[in-house]
């Protein structure tokens, strides 16, 4: 009985670890894809989103959303890891202007 409980606890810990890894991979893929798209926004939204897709695929992820608004790009990426496929969103572009003090 104790062995069954231990196996269940360790299985839960392994699943939790896999979920955390999936989230980190999706976040990294979304960040890198958004940066790549923001670097190519001047070539048009299609080229910017194509750059985001290329970078996401290199990270073993896929882009599920890409919106270019001026110089700002917002990318949503999914990076499936085991039974988990979290989707995370990242935004890249020029810095916001500072507010006067």
C-alpha positions in Angstrom: 0.0 0.0 0.0 2.8 2.4 0.9 4.5 1.6 -2.5 1.3 2.5 -4.3 1.0 5.8 -2.6 4.7 6.6 -3.3 4.3 5.7 -7.0 1.2 8.0 -7.2 3.0 10.9 -5.5 6.1 10.5 -7.7 3.9 10.3 -10.8 2.2 13.5 -9.8 5.5 15.2 -9.2 6.7 14.1 -12.6 3.6 15.4 -14.3 4.0 18.7 -12.5 7.6 18.9 -13.7 6.6 18.2 -17.2 3.9 20.9 -17.1 6.5 23.4 -15.9 8.9 22.5 -18.7 6.1 22.8 -21.3 5.3 26.3 -20.0 8.9 27.4 -20.1 9.4 26.1 -23.6 6.3 27.8 -24.9 7.3 31.1 -23.2 10.8 30.9 -24.7 9.4 30.1 -28.2 6.8 33.0 -28.0 9.5 35.4 -26.8 12.0 34.5 -29.5 9.3 34.5 -32.2 8.0 37.9 -31.2 11.5 39.3 -31.3 12.1 37.9 -34.7 8.8 39.3 -36.0 9.5 42.7 -34.4 12.9 42.8 -36.1 11.2 42.3 -39.6 8.0 44.4 -39.1 9.1 46.9 -41.8 8.8 44.2 -44.5 5.1 43.9 -43.8 2.9 41.7 -41.5 3.2 38.6 -43.7 7.0 38.7 -43.6 7.1 39.4 -39.8 4.7 36.5 -39.0 6.7 34.2 -41.4 9.8 35.1 -39.4 8.0 34.3 -36.2 6.9 30.9 -37.6 10.4 30.0 -38.7 11.8 30.8 -35.2 9.0 28.9 -33.4 9.5 25.8 -35.6 13.2 25.9 -34.7 12.1 25.8 -31.1 9.8 22.8 -31.7 6.8 25.0 -31.2 4.1 26.4 -33.5 2.6 29.9 -33.8 -1.1 30.0 -33.1 -1.4 33.8 -33.4 0.5 36.7 -34.9 -0.7 40.3 -34.8 1.4 43.2 -36.2 0.2 46.6 -35.1 2.7 49.2 -36.4 6.1 48.3 -34.9 4.5 46.2 -32.1 4.1 42.4 -32.7 2.1 40.0 -30.5 2.8 36.3 -31.0 1.1 33.3 -29.4 3.0 30.1 -29.4 2.4 26.5 -28.3 5.1 24.1 -27.5 3.7 20.6 -26.8 5.6 18.6 -24.2 4.1 15.3 -23.3 0.4 15.6 -22.5 0.7 19.4 -22.1 0.5 22.1 -24.9 0.3 25.5 -23.2 -0.1 28.6 -25.3 1.7 31.7 -24.2 1.6 35.2 -25.7 4.6 37.6 -26.0 4.8 41.1 -27.3 7.8 42.8 -28.8 8.5 46.3 -30.2 10.1 49.6 -29.3 10.1 50.7 -25.7 7.1 52.7 -24.5 7.9 56.4 -24.0 8.6 57.5 -20.5 6.0 59.4 -18.6 7.0 62.8 -17.4 7.7 63.0 -13.6 
